């Protein structure tokens, strides 16, 4: 029973986690708008969500160690805590100091991501209300 409830909410849970991580990346870009040679970063939301949902179902293909002396796969540090790779944002207009942060793009992405995060929370609230209605037998 718990497995089915978890499965029911997995997609929106994964989406909210990725949106939260993306918000941190976008905030970091905005905070470093005046840092020389800072390169703006972002994540590919759709591939990160597909990966997170696949991992949640246990069908992801990853590296497996079959003996105690095997080494774990190396991480390059360019990933989010959940393993989502950080990508560099394409430069629309270069700057003299090498910084690639475009504040208009960052503000728009930040606001769009925040709005979609709120929509995700609304969807989870509707899912919970639907489950409560089914459990309680109400409408």
C-alpha positions in Angstrom: 0.0 0.0 0.0 2.8 2.4 1.0 4.6 1.6 -2.2 1.6 2.6 -4.3 1.3 5.9 -2.5 5.0 6.5 -3.0 4.7 5.7 -6.6 1.7 8.0 -6.9 3.6 11.0 -5.6 7.1 10.2 -7.0 6.9 12.4 -10.1 5.9 15.6 -8.4 8.3 14.9 -5.5 11.2 14.5 -8.0 10.1 17.6 -9.9 10.0 19.7 -6.7 13.5 18.5 -5.7 15.0 19.3 -9.1 13.2 22.7 -9.1 14.6 23.5 -5.7 18.2 22.6 -6.8 17.8 24.6 -10.0 16.6 27.6 -7.9 19.9 27.4 -5.9 21.9 27.4 -9.1 20.0 30.3 -10.6 20.5 32.3 -7.3 24.2 31.5 -7.4 24.3 32.9 -11.0 22.6 36.1 -9.9 24.8 36.4 -6.8 27.9 36.1 -9.0 26.8 38.6 -11.7 29.8 40.9 -10.9 32.4 38.2 -10.4 35.1 38.3 -13.1 35.3 35.1 -15.2 32.3 33.5 -13.5 30.5 31.2 -15.9 26.7 31.0 -15.5 25.4 27.4 -14.9 22.0 25.7 -15.2 20.6 22.2 -15.4 18.5 20.5 -18.1 15.3 20.0 -16.2 13.6 17.5 -18.5 16.6 15.1 -18.6 17.1 15.5 -14.8 13.4 14.7 -14.2 13.5 11.7 -16.5 16.6 10.4 -14.7 15.1 11.0 -11.3 11.9 9.2 -12.1 13.9 6.3 -13.6 16.1 6.0 -10.6 13.1 6.0 -8.3 11.6 3.0 -10.1 14.9 1.1 -9.8 15.4 0.7 -13.5 18.4 3.0 -13.8 21.6 1.5 -15.1 24.5 2.7 -13.1 28.0 1.5 -12.3 27.9 -1.5 -9.9 30.8 -2.7 -7.8 30.9 -6.5 -7.5 33.9 -6.8 -5.2 35.1 -5.0 -2.1 38.3 -3.8 -3.8 36.5 -2.0 -6.6 36.7 1.8 -6.7 33.6 4.0 -6.8 33.0 6.1 -9.9 34.8 9.4 -9.8 32.7 12.6 -9.6 33.9 15.7 -11.3 32.2 18.1 -8.8 30.0 19.5 -11.6 26.8 17.9 -10.4 24.0 18.7 -8.0 23.7 16.6 -4.8 21.2 14.3 -6.6 23.7 13.7 -9.5 22.1 16.1 -11.9 24.9 17.5 -14.1 25.5 21.2 -14.1 25.7 22.7 -17.6 27.1 26.0 -18.7 24.6 28.5 -20.0 25.1 29.7 -23.7 26.5 33.2 -23.9 24.1 35.7 -25.5 26.5 38.7 -25.1 30.0 38.4 -23.8 31.5 40.8 -21.3 35.0 42.3 -20.9 35.7 40.5 -17.6 34.7 37.1 -18.9 31.5 36.8 -16.8 28.7 35.1 -18.7 25.8 36.0 -16.4 23.0 37.8 -18.3 20.8 39.3 -15.5 17.7 39.5 -17.7 18.0 35.8 -18.6 18.7 34.9 -14.9 15.8 36.9 -13.5 13.4 35.4 -16.1 14.6 31.8 -15.4 14.5 32.4 -11.6 10.9 33.7 -11.8 9.8 31.0 -14.2 11.3 28.3 -12.0 9.7 29.8 -8.8 6.3 29.8 -10.5 6.6 26.2 -11.7 7.7 25.2 -8.2 4.6 26.8 -6.7 2.5 24.9 -9.4 4.2 21.7 -8.3 3.3 22.3 -4.7 -0.3 22.9 -5.8 -0.3 19.6 -7.6 0.9 17.7 -4.6 -1.7 19.4 -2.5 -4.4 18.2 -4.9 -3.0 14.7 -4.9 -3.1 14.7 -1.1 -6.6 16.0 -1.0 -7.6 13.3 -3.5 -6.1 10.6 -1.4 -7.8 11.9 1.8 -11.1 12.0 -0.1 -10.7 8.4 -1.2 -9.7 7.3 2.4 -12.5 9.2 4.1 -15.1 8.4 1.4 -16.0 12.1 0.9 -16.1 14.2 -2.2 
